[in-house]
Amino acid sequence: MQIKRYEVKSIQEALKKIKGDLGEEAVVLSTKRLPGPEGLLEIIAARDEAEVRPLPRMFAGNDEIGELKREVREIKFLLQSLSIGEFHSEISLFKEELNTLFDILGLRKREKGNDVLKRLYQHLVEVGISKGKALKLLEEVKQASRDEGFKNYEEGLATITSYLEAYFSTPERKEGRIQFFLGPAGVGKTTTLAKIAARYALSEGKRVGLITTDTYRIAAVEQIKVYARIMELPLEVATNRKDLLSIFSKYNSCDYILVDTPGRGPAALTYLRELKEEGGLEIDANLLLALNSSREFLMETAENYQVCTFNRLIVTKIDEVNKGGGILEIFEKTKKPIAYITTGQNVPTDIEEASPKRLASLVVYPRH
């Protein structure tokens, strides 16, 4: 018998690891909550083809819905092995999602219109929303509409869009005088900075100073120099925190100071937190995330950059994908307002302020 022990944050993470390590016929032997602030679960699973029976296949079929049913059955099996008292909140939440899923699959007779729910669910998954989030979203929208259901598919999409518009709404906040542009290589930090600089300087008549700390990438300084020269804006190069403070003083008369950073990861930006904590510095840290990246990469990047205490998001490369679900996933993961979206490489035109209405429309109707 092959036995493995796992320390995981969630049931879904456990299932994924168990399947990958032990295969479809693995069984869960025990589960318990580990002590400590992390709230981890200890799950022990085993596989023995000669002795261990495979999990019962309650649902047959190889189509997409059949596969979804099977996944639900496996999660239910795992939940049944947990302590009801200890995991009451997790089970309650999962029960709500199961109820929605059963409605979608037509497994409950109490509600008509399952075909509409099924189409809405499939649409949400097709536009890039994860299966779990799609279920949760449908349940939230149904509850917000007093569980009246959806009369038809089109009305359902409109109702979801209205719900998301309210969900994306955040309190208005004054933009910081100093703005850092963070993110991994290739997300468009330099071009986005140039677009925003053009809006401030050319459209609003503000005094703008540019700084680059990206002295690592080949031709990075030359690229931003071109933008600065075209817009007739001052540009300085900083290699450390001391340089930045000196340049901030030099740019004392500027309305806005925009700082480009290298795509070397958050570890190279630890000084940013110190700068934000210094009195008198109005700093916005903008994390840029490219929508053409995988969901896993977006989530991992957002998590890694938390150490930089970023307070706004900019979603780039909207034009390169036909799925907008990642916008919702990013927003929910970070709980930070989305300030801008970019729709191409052209400076200064391919950028928009990210209104809640526009964001909701991009999620539900990504090609509109």
Secondary structure, DSSP 4 states (H G I P E B T S, - for coil): -EEEEEEESSHHHHHHHHHHHH-TT-EEEEEEEPSSTT--EEEEEEE-TTTPPPPP--S--SSHHHHHHHHHHHHHHHHHTS-TTTTHHHHHHHHHHHHHHHHHHT--SS-S-HHHHHHHHHHHHHTT--HHHHHHHHHHHHHHTTT---SSHHHHHHHHHHHHHHHH-----PPPSEEEEE-STTS-HHHHHHHHHHIIIIIS---EEEEE---SSTTHHHHHHHHHHHHT--EEE--SHHHHHHHHHHTTT-SEEEEE--SS-GGGGTHHHHHHHSTT--EEEEEEEETTS-HHHHHHHHHHGGGGT--EEEEE-GGG-S--HHHHHHHHHH---EEEEE-SS-TTTSEEE--HHHHHHHHHSTT-
